[in-house]
Amino acid sequence: MRYGFIGLGNLGAHLAASLVREDFEVHVHDLDKEAAEDLVEAGATWADSPRAAAEGADGVVTCLPSPKAATAVVSGPNGILEGIGEGAAWIEMSTNDADEIERLAGLLAGKGAATLEAPVTGGVHRAAAGEITVLVGGEKAVFEKHRPALQAMGGEIFHMGHLGSASVIKVITNMLAFIHLVAAGEALMLAKRGGLDLAQSFHAIRASSGNSFVHETESQVILNGSYNIGFTMDLALKDMGFALGMGRSFGVPLELAALVDQIFVRAREEYGGDAWSSQVVKLLEDALGTDLRADGFPAVLEA
């Protein structure tokens, strides 16, 4: 099957590479043509626009930084909507607003094209290995048709139900991750101020009831000092905004999430929107004049 792939950032480049590696025909596009060089060298074909990527494709995958970008790529000039054919599908792998996905899906349905939402979770390092978790919403028959491509890009794949359902669970998982990140930073600072060896503390927490996926991954790049988790403050606050919006819509008080959101707002003001999201822990380090560093931890996570 042939796929267009639009959005070759920290995450998208790895997802597209997995499709190429599994011998799918892939036509790639990004605002930065240089981002596609390695993929083209590996066997992908460059497309000059989202429309060109969609023409003749069985599916068009997007992995973009914001709902605004996704809307422009789908329905803007030279967008997917102008090139997609009947029977094809738009596969949205960004974290997007459920209402906007449904609106765009309606436009695509007018062209005889289907829509799947397929946001991913688990970290850029897992995407690089083709092992990232994929959360899918949309018609079951469309999901089954494109399952081989989703399996090429991911590890565990969960069909959550109707269109919009995957957006909800993805926002939930990200909300939990950000809460766990702030908690992990506070825990490591307690260990540091308590005179404990941080490397040994990391391993003890990992083997305890206090462990989390975030501690196993992000704590490592914090202890290294790179903070490089491949995910920015701006993206974290976008997702927290979705979570808080869902809380208001569903009538669920998200008191802890709201507090963590404000901590991230302060971190973005201090370090910038392009700073890695794990630098939220640096607020505590800077406030106490105490760095959380230990030997033996990687600057970038390996798969």
Secondary structure by P-SEA (a helix, b strand, c coil): cbbbbccccccaaaaaaaaaaaccbbbbbccccccaaaaaaabbbbbcccccccccccbbbbbcccaaaaaaaacccccccccccccbbbbbcccccaaaaaaaaaaaaaacbbbbbbbbcccaaaaaacbbbbbbbccaaaaaaaaaaaaaaccccccccccaaaaaaaaaaaaaaaaaaaaaaaaaaaaaaacccaaaaaaaaaaccccccccccaaaaaaaccccccccaaaaaaaaaaaaaaaaaacccaaaaaaaaaaaaaaaaaccccccccccaaaaaaaaccccccccccccccc
